[in-house]
């Protein structure tokens, strides 16, 4: 008896049930998904952009220094 599970067809249910129930049933090879690198790439890219922005701010400060509010000393 196969049960309806949302997202699976009856054929997929029957195949998975047969493979899990019979010890000598032919197994489909399992390919592990590739590791996700999006987080590492995003972190590296944000670091590069932060360094570039700091460098641009230093260059802009050399060209036209911004007045700084410093405490008055007499």
Secondary structure, DSSP 4 states (H G I P E B T S, - for coil): -----TT--HHHHHHHHHHHH-TTSPPPPP-PPPPP-HHHHHHHHHHHHHHHHHHHHHHHHHHSPPP-------
